[in-house]
């Protein structure tokens, strides 16, 4: 479960970027409030690695980010998201190359794809299915994949004329992606590979 961190006042984006509590804790900024990201479960980490491995076979490694790129999104107050996986466009990759922080600001081109693996709990589900869905669409990110271990489904959200059109995939359905056109794994294969015993 995510934890909201109390600060004396709502943070601006600049204050968030400068924030350091001396720990390795990962935070997102939601409407000026620090939200501690929960420690990922072994299952979620395994799913992310399966997807990462598949992406590495299909596109240039320098376009892939694994839990390391922050994306500033729009809202009533400052917001910054930290997707599980991200695929750059050449333009978004070039925009952050000369910067000191792996941060895609509002004035930079959006990435091509963001992927979130849903953590358990109503708050986490709302964040991925509702809030991030709206925020990533507002950034005109071409695709947003919501990978849901609990429901054993993947929702592919494709940006069309200012909003996402969602396709829920289950079982032996293959992910059809315009960003990753050569994708080969079905939904079942992603989840089953993430549960394979360590060899």
KELUM-385125 format. One record per residue (C-alpha): residue number from 0; z negated, y negated, x negated. Coordinates in steps of 0.001 Angstrom, whole numbers, m for minus. Layout:
! KELUM-385125
- resi|pz|py|px
- NUM|Z|Y|X
...
! end
This chain:
! KELUM-385125
- resi|pz|py|px
- 0|0|0|0
- 1|827|m3500|m1251
- 2|m1987|m5921|m1993
- 3|m1823|m9667|m1452
- 4|m3317|m11579|m4375
- 5|m5358|m14640|m3454
- 6|m4536|m17793|m5378
- 7|m5934|m21275|m4842
- 8|m2650|m22480|m3382
- 9|795|m21248|m2476
- 10|2912|m20824|m5572
- 11|6243|m22440|m6253
- 12|8961|m20349|m7870
- 13|8254|m22074|m11189
- 14|4529|m21255|m10941
- 15|5320|m17649|m10094
- 16|7636|m17338|m13081
- 17|4877|m18711|m15339
- 18|2120|m16567|m13783
- 19|412|m14135|m16147
- 20|m2849|m12387|m15338
- 21|m2836|m10433|m18576
- 22|m1974|m7119|m16923
- 23|1187|m5066|m16509
- 24|981|m5431|m12721
- 25|4307|m5943|m10948
- 26|4439|m8666|m8308
- 27|6890|m10014|m5790
- 28|6592|m13514|m4397
- 29|6564|m13718|m595
- 30|6470|m17179|933
- 31|4525|m18544|m2034
- 32|2041|m15632|m2079
- 33|1751|m13060|m4860
- 34|2106|m9504|m3557
- 35|1180|m6687|m5896
- 36|3740|m3909|m5793
- 37|2174|m477|m5337
- 38|2319|2070|m8109
- 39|5384|4174|m7418
- 40|4836|7770|m6358
- 41|6239|10543|m8524
- 42|8731|11303|m5737
- 43|9992|7711|m5530
- 44|10340|7493|m9310
- 45|12264|10782|m9335
- 46|14615|9576|m6594
- 47|15245|6332|m8473
- 48|16043|8257|m11663
- 49|18472|10568|m9838
- 50|20352|7553|m8479
- 51|20198|5820|m11871
- 52|21628|8901|m13599
- 53|24477|9099|m11097
- 54|25249|5388|m11457
- 55|25340|5744|m15243
- 56|28114|8327|m14908
- 57|30231|6026|m12754
- 58|29905|2440|m13975
- 59|29256|501|m17147
- 60|25635|754|m18286
- 61|25328|m2992|m18856
- 62|25877|m3572|m15117
- 63|22889|m1401|m14084
- 64|19297|m2625|m13914
- 65|16344|m292|m13311
- 66|13195|m2074|m12049
- 67|13843|m5037|m14320
- 68|15870|m7731|m12535
- 69|14244|m10180|m10138
- 70|16281|m11741|m7341
- 71|15335|m15101|m5830
- 72|15902|m15012|m2064
- 73|15772|m17700|573
- 74|12940|m18307|2999
- 75|10583|m20947|4294
- 76|8753|m20848|954
- 77|9493|m19437|m2479
- 78|10447|m15748|m2525
- 79|11406|m13436|m5348
- 80|12197|m9717|m5028
- 81|12155|m6944|m7628
- 82|14562|m4189|m6473
- 83|14160|m613|m7669
- 84|17793|m548|m8800
- 85|20465|m3204|m9029
- 86|24155|m3184|m9881
- 87|25536|m6429|m11234
- 88|28891|m7963|m10670
- 89|30420|m9095|m13976
- 90|29636|m12643|m12813
- 91|25937|m12037|m12085
- 92|25543|m10184|m15395
- 93|27164|m13044|m17290
- 94|24986|m15602|m15502
- 95|21688|m14068|m16641
- 96|22851|m13114|m20157
- 97|21862|m16434|m21795
- 98|18558|m16805|m19911
- 99|15047|m15986|m21122
- 100|14115|m13973|m18019
- 101|15985|m11304|m16061
- 102|16138|m13434|m12933
- 103|19023|m14085|m10550
- 104|18396|m17545|m9155
- 105|19875|m19039|m6001
- 106|22538|m20904|m7961
- 107|23791|m17728|m9679
- 108|26344|m15265|m8271
- 109|24699|m12410|m6344
- 110|24651|m8839|m7647
- 111|26944|m6263|m6044
- 112|24294|m3783|m4921
- 113|20524|m3541|m4563
- 114|18699|m279|m3880
- 115|15158|78|m2585
- 116|13274|3379|m2335
- 117|10860|3016|580
- 118|7169|3551|m156
- 119|4866|4978|2536
- 120|3136|2658|4987
- 121|4128|284|7756
- 122|3910|m2794|5553
- 123|6270|m1315|2949
- 124|8695|m68|5607
- 125|8804|m3508|7254
- 126|9407|m5130|3900
- 127|12403|m2922|3081
- 128|13933|m2506|6546
- 129|13319|m5975|7988
- 130|12531|m8695|5474
- 131|14610|m7608|2502
- 132|17449|m6674|4854
- 133|17627|m10288|6023
- 134|16988|m11804|2588
- 135|19592|m9751|720
- 136|22161|m10457|3428
- 137|21467|m14184|3086
- 138|22231|m13845|m638
- 139|25598|m12238|276
- 140|24822|m9097|m1724
- 141|27723|m6777|m900
- 142|25623|m3655|m356
- 143|21964|m2805|141
- 144|20877|843|147
- 145|17550|1740|1758
- 146|16522|5162|460
- 147|13844|6636|2711
- 148|12114|9817|1457
- 149|9891|10094|4531
- 150|12835|10048|6963
- 151|15138|11874|4515
- 152|17847|9296|5125
- 153|19742|6557|3351
- 154|20826|3420|5163
- 155|23869|1760|3633
- 156|24014|m1899|4604
- 157|27419|m3503|3996
- 158|27789|m7264|4035
- 159|30383|m8324|6609
- 160|30928|m11961|7595
- 161|27419|m13140|6831
- 162|25306|m10147|7888
- 163|24797|m6470|7194
- 164|26385|m3663|9163
- 165|24184|m586|8764
- 166|25166|3069|8537
- 167|22351|5637|8562
- 168|23231|8758|6578
- 169|21436|12107|6581
- 170|21923|15705|5503
- 171|25242|16547|3888
- 172|26776|13123|4509
- 173|28270|11486|1433
- 174|27476|7857|673
- 175|30677|5884|1164
- 176|30403|2766|m974
- 177|32858|10|m1745
- 178|30749|m987|m4750
- 179|30527|2578|m6141
- 180|33735|4137|m4763
- 181|33491|7318|m6856
- 182|29974|8238|m5673
- 183|29681|12036|m5402
- 184|26213|12952|m4099
- 185|25259|13602|m505
- 186|21945|12457|933
- 187|20522|15999|681
- 188|21619|16277|m2949
- 189|19819|13045|m3882
- 190|16556|14220|m2334
- 191|16836|17825|m3569
- 192|17649|16795|m7156
- 193|14588|14553|m7147
- 194|12428|17590|m6309
- 195|13867|19907|m8943
- 196|11233|21327|m11303
- 197|11169|19998|m14848
- 198|13087|22346|m17121
! end
